[in-house]
């Protein structure tokens, strides 16, 4: 081998082909269109209600302890909806079959419990719970009452992520050997907001989506080790560490997540999935602007998308719950599945705190 060839591999010739035709938009229910109640009317629920209006869903009640916020949401999206500051007014309505509970985690556990006991199907905001045993109990309560319990992990329906998962499940690239996520974006908008008081803002509030997406991509596989590190970036003025990295080890697969939330110029969001038969790359300047590249022996393909995360994601979570109710099956975003995602999240946070690798099975609650 010559010096020029050392450490280099020959790049095989590749020609462009049509991208694999797999669905990336959410499937809507065929005919099931129940009345829906929204409990919690904070900022993010504007995206919920925008999606529900786009789907033609019937939001019949909006509840918030600050009734002014509920009224604002009603006036903007559903003028005929009932508004109330008491969630029992929503649960007491027999015509409401589904509730979207979009409050913060601490009060949400009791709200979900009462909704399930009232035999309402529930879509819970993320992160679902802060203690996995409490989550398991809520899953049991849902089964006991014959209702569905899903989690609003809307990243699963971001067009590029949903497409990647379909290709992985179809075996297009064989067995997955590595997943790399590398993100550089500007999260400085959180300065002066309640989010700034969350120390692990990146690993907890933000990366919980990526832990869930990894769980979807590695469906059926069990992670055995997680190592995470966080740090303050040079020039950073907000309180939480805005640099974070995570390594997740599965048998035969390593997942590597890298986050820099201080980048104002030259932002990029890149996901690379390598397999035994090919490689998938999703690249773009942000979450709502992505192109997927597919490399296999058949050739090279590029896939552009209609839609984006913040529209399609919120359509997807509710649509999947409604389809699961209509078809009497567990939703893809079922709470029972989401507990695996939370285990990765909790393990990463515990690892960052301790400075050592953690077994996900050890990490059952957010400490």
QUICOR-V934620 format. One record per backbone hydrogen bond with DSSP energy under -1.0 kcal/mol. CO is the residue of the C=O (numbers start at 1). NH is the residue of the N-H. E is the energy in kcal/mol with one decimal. If there is no record, write none. Layout:
CO/NH/E + CO/NH/E
//
This chain:
2/6/-1.1 + 5/8/-2.2 + 15/300/-2.7 + 20/22/-1.2 + 35/97/-1.5 + 35/98/-1.5 + 36/60/-2.3 + 36/61/-1.2 + 37/100/-2.9 + 38/63/-3.0 + 39/102/-2.9 + 42/45/-1.3 + 43/46/-1.4 + 44/47/-1.4 + 44/48/-1.1 + 45/49/-2.8 + 46/50/-2.0 + 47/51/-2.0 + 48/52/-2.4 + 49/53/-2.6 + 50/54/-2.0 + 51/55/-1.8 + 52/57/-2.7 + 58/36/-2.7 + 60/82/-2.8 + 61/38/-2.8 + 62/84/-1.7 + 63/40/-3.4 + 66/69/-1.7 + 66/70/-1.2 + 67/71/-2.4 + 68/72/-2.1 + 69/73/-2.1 + 70/74/-2.3 + 71/75/-2.8 + 72/76/-1.9 + 73/77/-2.5 + 78/81/-2.1 + 82/62/-2.9 + 84/64/-1.9 + 86/89/-1.6 + 87/91/-2.1 + 88/92/-2.3 + 90/93/-1.1 + 93/96/-1.2 + 97/121/-2.5 + 98/37/-2.5 + 99/123/-2.5 + 100/39/-2.9 + 101/125/-2.2 + 104/108/-1.2 + 105/109/-1.2 + 107/111/-1.4 + 108/112/-3.1 + 109/113/-2.4 + 110/114/-2.5 + 111/115/-2.3 + 112/116/-2.6 + 113/117/-2.3 + 114/118/-1.5 + 115/120/-2.3 + 116/119/-1.9 + 121/99/-2.8 + 122/150/-2.8 + 123/101/-2.5 + 124/152/-3.4 + 130/366/-3.0 + 131/135/-1.9 + 132/136/-2.6 + 133/137/-2.0 + 134/138/-2.1 + 135/139/-2.1 + 136/140/-2.3 + 137/141/-2.4 + 138/142/-2.3 + 139/143/-2.0 + 140/144/-2.6 + 141/145/-1.5 + 142/147/-2.3 + 143/146/-1.1 + 148/122/-2.5 + 149/335/-2.4 + 150/124/-3.0 + 151/153/-2.4 + 152/154/-1.7 + 153/156/-1.5 + 154/157/-1.8 + 155/158/-1.6 + 158/162/-2.9 + 159/163/-2.2 + 160/164/-2.3 + 161/165/-2.4 + 162/166/-2.0 + 163/167/-2.2 + 164/168/-2.4 + 165/169/-2.8 + 166/170/-1.7 + 167/172/-2.0 + 168/171/-1.4 + 171/174/-1.3 + 173/277/-2.5 + 175/276/-1.7 + 177/254/-1.6 + 178/274/-2.4 + 179/256/-3.0 + 180/272/-2.9 + 181/258/-2.3 + 182/270/-2.1 + 183/260/-1.8 + 184/268/-1.6 + 185/263/-2.0 + 187/190/-1.6 + 188/191/-2.0 + 190/193/-2.1 + 193/196/-1.6 + 194/197/-1.5 + 195/198/-1.8 + 198/201/-1.1 + 200/204/-2.8 + 201/206/-1.7 + 202/207/-3.7 + 206/209/-1.7 + 207/211/-2.5 + 208/212/-1.6 + 209/213/-2.3 + 210/214/-2.7 + 211/215/-1.9 + 212/216/-2.0 + 213/217/-2.6 + 214/218/-2.5 + 216/219/-1.1 + 218/221/-2.7 + 225/249/-2.9 + 226/358/-3.1 + 227/247/-3.1 + 229/245/-2.4 + 231/243/-2.1 + 233/236/-2.1 + 242/261/-2.6 + 243/231/-2.3 + 244/259/-3.2 + 245/229/-2.4 + 246/257/-2.9 + 247/227/-2.6 + 248/255/-2.9 + 249/224/-2.6 + 249/225/-1.2 + 250/253/-1.3 + 253/250/-3.0 + 254/179/-1.9 + 255/248/-2.8 + 256/181/-2.7 + 257/246/-2.5 + 258/183/-2.7 + 259/244/-2.2 + 260/185/-2.2 + 261/187/-3.0 + 268/184/-2.8 + 269/284/-1.2 + 270/182/-2.7 + 271/282/-3.0 + 272/180/-2.9 + 273/280/-2.9 + 274/177/-3.0 + 274/178/-1.6 + 278/275/-2.9 + 279/295/-3.0 + 280/273/-2.9 + 281/293/-3.7 + 282/271/-2.5 + 283/291/-2.0 + 284/269/-3.2 + 286/289/-1.3 + 291/283/-2.5 + 292/303/-2.8 + 293/281/-2.6 + 294/301/-2.2 + 295/279/-2.2 + 296/299/-1.5 + 299/296/-2.2 + 300/17/-2.8 + 301/294/-2.6 + 303/292/-2.4 + 308/312/-2.5 + 309/313/-3.3 + 311/315/-1.4 + 312/316/-2.7 + 313/317/-1.8 + 314/318/-1.1 + 315/319/-2.7 + 316/320/-2.6 + 317/321/-1.6 + 318/322/-2.5 + 319/323/-2.6 + 320/324/-2.3 + 321/325/-2.1 + 322/326/-2.6 + 323/327/-2.6 + 324/329/-2.1 + 331/334/-1.5 + 333/151/-2.6 + 334/338/-2.0 + 335/339/-1.3 + 337/340/-1.5 + 338/342/-2.4 + 339/343/-1.7 + 340/344/-1.3 + 341/345/-2.0 + 342/346/-3.2 + 343/347/-2.1 + 344/348/-2.3 + 345/349/-2.2 + 346/350/-2.5 + 347/351/-2.4 + 348/352/-2.4 + 349/353/-2.0 + 350/354/-2.2 + 351/355/-2.9 + 358/226/-2.6 + 359/362/-2.3 + 360/363/-1.5 + 364/132/-3.4
//
